Amino acid sequence: MSHDYRPYREFAERAALRAGAILLDAYGKVASREKAPGDLVTDADLASQRAILGMTLETYPDHTMLAEEEGVTPDAGKPWRWIVDPLDGTMNFAHGNPLWCVSIALEHAGELVVGVVYHPLSQTLHSASLGGGATVNGSPCRVSGATRLAESLTAVSFPTNFAADADRQLALMRRFSTGTHSVRRSGTSAWNLAMLAQGGFEICYATAMHPWDAAAGVVLVREAGGIVTALDGGHYSLYNGRGILATNGAVHSEAENAIREARPH
């Protein structure tokens, strides 16, 4: 049975806009605290998530949710699962850096079907649904047309505990900084993937990425014509811990080769 996911996409857009308004109002006014070393949370994260959760329970009481804050865990027996990062880029937000966003995705029977990433400061709304294409503020978007690694700009998402895996992280960054248009680290994985979907990057990679950081961006990239695999080129899953490699498609094989070539010094 096929589904029309447009109503869910429109709901996610409304939820992201409401959460974004809460974050925008709090930006520059809230204090942060550490959940773990180098991992911050603010009252704004919590307020944003509560708004999204409240809207979801009111509109779809039979759905479940996986979210970053306050221990929201899904019910495995329910086929509809919202995957939410109420504030991706909390460290940026807490420091007054403008790169932060809201990420909302929907998974249906194990398949990602809706993805929305909203950047409140610029009022930029990336949106996609399975079979419905990807848009930026309502206009269709596509991945970059670059065909070679030498033409590619790469985004990387580092793990919070960078020191534990520094040699591999630096080896990968060194490789993608050579023979390319360089590497960027924005501090928000969802934004990286959204930018790839509109052609701002050709490659995004991470050795690990939380489901709530990746889910919406994966839908955006796929619907914009890109490819998403595990970091080693295998099947991508939100939950298997094998990292992520997202590209515009044309440079995917070269990017896989570059990952295999990366060697710690």
SULZICOR-V281435 format. One record per pair of residues at least 12 apart in sequence whose C-alpha atoms are under 10 Angstrom apart, sorted by sequence separation. I is the first residue (numbers start at 1). GAP is how many residues later the second one is. If there is no record, write none. Layout:
# SULZICOR-V281435
i	gap
I	GAP
I	GAP
This chain:
# SULZICOR-V281435
i	gap
30	12
31	12
32	12
53	12
63	12
64	12
72	12
88	12
89	12
103	12
104	12
105	12
115	12
116	12
124	12
125	12
126	12
127	12
128	12
157	12
158	12
173	12
192	12
193	12
230	12
231	12
232	12
233	12
30	13
31	13
32	13
52	13
64	13
65	13
87	13
88	13
89	13
103	13
104	13
114	13
115	13
116	13
124	13
125	13
126	13
127	13
128	13
156	13
192	13
229	13
230	13
231	13
232	13
233	13
30	14
53	14
64	14
87	14
88	14
102	14
103	14
104	14
114	14
115	14
123	14
124	14
126	14
127	14
229	14
230	14
231	14
245	14
29	15
52	15
63	15
64	15
65	15
66	15
67	15
68	15
69	15
86	15
87	15
88	15
102	15
103	15
113	15
114	15
115	15
126	15
158	15
189	15
229	15
230	15
231	15
26	16
62	16
63	16
64	16
65	16
66	16
67	16
68	16
69	16
85	16
86	16
87	16
101	16
102	16
103	16
113	16
114	16
156	16
189	16
228	16
229	16
230	16
26	17
27	17
62	17
63	17
64	17
65	17
66	17
67	17
68	17
69	17
85	17
86	17
101	17
102	17
112	17
113	17
114	17
156	17
184	17
189	17
228	17
229	17
26	18
49	18
62	18
63	18
64	18
65	18
66	18
67	18
68	18
69	18
84	18
85	18
86	18
100	18
101	18
102	18
112	18
113	18
114	18
116	18
118	18
155	18
183	18
218	18
227	18
228	18
229	18
25	19
26	19
49	19
50	19
53	19
62	19
63	19
64	19
65	19
66	19
67	19
68	19
84	19
85	19
100	19
101	19
111	19
113	19
115	19
116	19
117	19
118	19
154	19
185	19
190	19
227	19
228	19
233	19
23	20
24	20
49	20
50	20
60	20
68	20
83	20
84	20
85	20
99	20
100	20
101	20
114	20
116	20
156	20
181	20
183	20
184	20
189	20
193	20
194	20
197	20
218	20
226	20
227	20
228	20
233	20
23	21
26	21
48	21
49	21
83	21
84	21
98	21
99	21
100	21
155	21
181	21
183	21
189	21
193	21
196	21
197	21
226	21
227	21
228	21
22	22
23	22
46	22
47	22
82	22
83	22
84	22
98	22
99	22
105	22
154	22
190	22
191	22
192	22
193	22
194	22
195	22
197	22
198	22
199	22
208	22
215	22
225	22
226	22
227	22
233	22
22	23
23	23
45	23
46	23
49	23
82	23
83	23
98	23
99	23
101	23
102	23
103	23
104	23
105	23
106	23
153	23
154	23
189	23
190	23
191	23
193	23
194	23
197	23
198	23
203	23
205	23
207	23
208	23
214	23
215	23
225	23
226	23
227	23
229	23
233	23
20	24
23	24
45	24
46	24
81	24
82	24
83	24
98	24
101	24
105	24
152	24
153	24
189	24
190	24
193	24
194	24
196	24
197	24
202	24
203	24
204	24
205	24
206	24
207	24
214	24
222	24
224	24
225	24
226	24
227	24
228	24
231	24
232	24
233	24
19	25
22	25
23	25
45	25
81	25
82	25
188	25
189	25
190	25
191	25
192	25
193	25
194	25
195	25
196	25
197	25
199	25
203	25
205	25
206	25
207	25
213	25
221	25
222	25
225	25
226	25
227	25
231	25
232	25
19	26
22	26
56	26
80	26
81	26
82	26
150	26
154	26
190	26
191	26
193	26
194	26
195	26
197	26
198	26
205	26
211	26
212	26
218	26
221	26
222	26
226	26
230	26
233	26
21	27
22	27
41	27
80	27
81	27
149	27
152	27
153	27
154	27
155	27
156	27
157	27
158	27
176	27
190	27
193	27
194	27
197	27
198	27
199	27
204	27
211	27
221	27
222	27
229	27
232	27
233	27
19	28
20	28
41	28
79	28
80	28
81	28
150	28
151	28
152	28
153	28
154	28
155	28
156	28
157	28
158	28
189	28
190	28
193	28
196	28
197	28
210	28
211	28
218	28
221	28
231	28
232	28
19	29
22	29
53	29
79	29
80	29
81	29
83	29
88	29
149	29
150	29
151	29
152	29
153	29
154	29
155	29
156	29
157	29
158	29
197	29
209	29
210	29
211	29
217	29
231	29
18	30
19	30
52	30
78	30
79	30
80	30
81	30
82	30
149	30
150	30
151	30
152	30
153	30
154	30
155	30
156	30
157	30
158	30
190	30
194	30
196	30
208	30
209	30
211	30
214	30
19	31
53	31
78	31
79	31
80	31
81	31
83	31
84	31
87	31
88	31
148	31
149	31
150	31
151	31
152	31
153	31
154	31
155	31
156	31
157	31
158	31
210	31
16	32
19	32
52	32
77	32
79	32
80	32
82	32
83	32
84	32
85	32
87	32
148	32
149	32
150	32
155	32
156	32
157	32
173	32
208	32
209	32
15	33
16	33
18	33
19	33
52	33
53	33
82	33
155	33
156	33
157	33
172	33
208	33
209	33
210	33
15	34
18	34
35	34
52	34
155	34
172	34
207	34
208	34
209	34
16	35
17	35
49	35
51	35
157	35
172	35
207	35
208	35
209	35
15	36
16	36
49	36
50	36
155	36
156	36
206	36
207	36
208	36
15	37
18	37
48	37
49	37
67	37
155	37
169	37
206	37
207	37
14	38
15	38
48	38
49	38
154	38
155	38
169	38
205	38
206	38
207	38
15	39
47	39
48	39
66	39
168	39
205	39
206	39
12	40
15	40
45	40
46	40
47	40
65	40
66	40
155	40
204	40
205	40
206	40
14	41
15	41
45	41
46	41
65	41
155	41
204	41
205	41
44	42
45	42
64	42
65	42
154	42
165	42
203	42
204	42
205	42
12	43
44	43
45	43
63	43
64	43
153	43
203	43
204	43
11	44
12	44
202	44
203	44
204	44
11	45
42	45
45	45
63	45
155	45
201	45
202	45
203	45
41	46
44	46
153	46
154	46
155	46
201	46
202	46
203	46
153	47
154	47
155	47
156	47
157	47
158	47
159	47
201	47
202	47
11	48
42	48
45	48
152	48
153	48
154	48
155	48
156	48
157	48
158	48
159	48
160	48
199	48
202	48
203	48
40	49
41	49
42	49
44	49
152	49
153	49
154	49
155	49
156	49
157	49
158	49
159	49
197	49
199	49
202	49
203	49
40	50
41	50
44	50
152	50
153	50
154	50
155	50
156	50
157	50
158	50
159	50
196	50
197	50
198	50
202	50
205	50
39	51
40	51
42	51
143	51
144	51
151	51
152	51
153	51
154	51
155	51
156	51
157	51
158	51
159	51
196	51
197	51
204	51
8	52
39	52
40	52
41	52
42	52
52	52
143	52
144	52
157	52
196	52
203	52
38	53
40	53
41	53
49	53
143	53
144	53
146	53
149	53
193	53
202	53
40	54
48	54
142	54
143	54
144	54
145	54
148	54
149	54
192	54
193	54
205	54
142	55
143	55
144	55
146	55
147	55
141	56
142	56
143	56
144	56
146	56
45	57
141	57
142	57
143	57
144	57
145	57
32	58
136	58
140	58
141	58
142	58
143	58
144	58
32	59
135	59
136	59
143	59
144	59
134	60
32	61
33	61
136	61
32	62
135	62
136	62
23	63
30	63
31	63
32	63
134	63
135	63
23	64
30	64
31	64
134	64
28	65
29	65
126	65
20	66
27	66
28	66
19	67
20	67
26	67
27	67
28	67
29	67
127	67
16	68
19	68
27	68
28	68
126	68
24	69
27	69
28	69
125	69
126	69
128	69
12	70
16	70
23	70
27	70
127	70
27	71
126	71
118	72
119	72
126	72
117	73
118	73
116	74
117	74
117	76
118	76
23	77
117	77
143	77
23	78
116	78
117	78
142	78
143	78
23	79
115	79
141	79
142	79
143	79
176	79
20	80
141	80
142	80
143	80
144	80
175	80
178	80
20	81
142	81
143	81
144	81
19	82
20	82
141	82
142	82
143	82
144	82
176	82
19	83
20	83
141	83
142	83
143	83
175	83
176	83
18	84
19	84
136	84
140	84
141	84
142	84
143	84
175	84
16	85
17	85
134	85
135	85
175	85
16	86
100	86
102	86
103	86
104	86
133	86
134	86
172	86
173	86
175	86
176	86
15	87
16	87
99	87
100	87
101	87
103	87
129	87
133	87
134	87
157	87
172	87
175	87
15	88
16	88
99	88
100	88
101	88
102	88
103	88
128	88
131	88
133	88
134	88
135	88
171	88
172	88
174	88
175	88
15	89
97	89
99	89
100	89
101	89
102	89
127	89
128	89
130	89
133	89
134	89
135	89
156	89
172	89
173	89
174	89
13	90
97	90
100	90
101	90
126	90
127	90
128	90
129	90
130	90
133	90
134	90
171	90
172	90
174	90
12	91
13	91
100	91
103	91
126	91
128	91
129	91
131	91
132	91
133	91
134	91
155	91
171	91
172	91
12	92
99	92
127	92
128	92
130	92
131	92
132	92
133	92
154	92
170	92
171	92
172	92
12	93
127	93
128	93
129	93
130	93
154	93
169	93
170	93
171	93
12	94
27	94
92	94
93	94
126	94
128	94
129	94
168	94
169	94
170	94
171	94
9	95
24	95
92	95
128	95
152	95
168	95
169	95
170	95
9	96
24	96
91	96
92	96
127	96
128	96
152	96
167	96
168	96
8	97
9	97
23	97
24	97
89	97
90	97
91	97
167	97
168	97
8	98
20	98
22	98
23	98
89	98
90	98
117	98
166	98
167	98
19	99
20	99
21	99
88	99
89	99
115	99
116	99
117	99
152	99
16	100
17	100
20	100
21	100
88	100
89	100
115	100
116	100
117	100
151	100
5	101
13	101
15	101
16	101
17	101
19	101
20	101
87	101
88	101
89	101
114	101
115	101
116	101
147	101
149	101
150	101
154	101
12	102
13	102
14	102
16	102
17	102
18	102
21	102
88	102
89	102
113	102
114	102
115	102
146	102
147	102
148	102
149	102
5	103
12	103
13	103
15	103
16	103
17	103
20	103
87	103
88	103
112	103
113	103
114	103
115	103
116	103
117	103
144	103
145	103
146	103
147	103
148	103
149	103
152	103
9	104
10	104
12	104
13	104
16	104
112	104
114	104
115	104
116	104
143	104
144	104
145	104
146	104
147	104
148	104
149	104
150	104
3	105
8	105
9	105
11	105
12	105
13	105
85	105
113	105
114	105
115	105
143	105
144	105
145	105
146	105
147	105
148	105
149	105
8	106
9	106
10	106
17	106
105	106
112	106
113	106
114	106
115	106
142	106
143	106
144	106
145	106
148	106
149	106
6	107
7	107
8	107
9	107
17	107
105	107
112	107
113	107
143	107
147	107
148	107
5	108
6	108
17	108
104	108
105	108
107	108
111	108
115	108
4	109
5	109
16	109
103	109
104	109
105	109
106	109
107	109
114	109
149	109
3	110
103	110
104	110
105	110
106	110
113	110
102	111
103	111
104	111
105	111
13	112
103	112
104	112
105	112
13	113
103	113
104	113
105	113
106	113
13	114
102	114
103	114
105	114
12	115
13	115
105	115
12	116
10	117
9	118
10	118
9	119
10	119
9	120
8	121
9	121
39	121
6	122
7	122
38	122
39	122
5	123
6	123
9	123
37	123
38	123
5	124
6	124
36	124
37	124
38	124
88	124
89	124
4	125
5	125
6	125
36	125
85	125
88	125
4	126
5	126
6	126
85	126
86	126
87	126
111	126
112	126
3	127
4	127
5	127
84	127
85	127
86	127
110	127
3	128
4	128
83	128
84	128
85	128
110	128
83	129
84	129
85	129
82	130
83	130
84	130
85	130
83	131
84	131
85	131
83	132
84	132
82	133
83	133
82	134
68	142
67	143
68	143
67	144
68	144
66	145
67	145
68	145
66	146
67	146
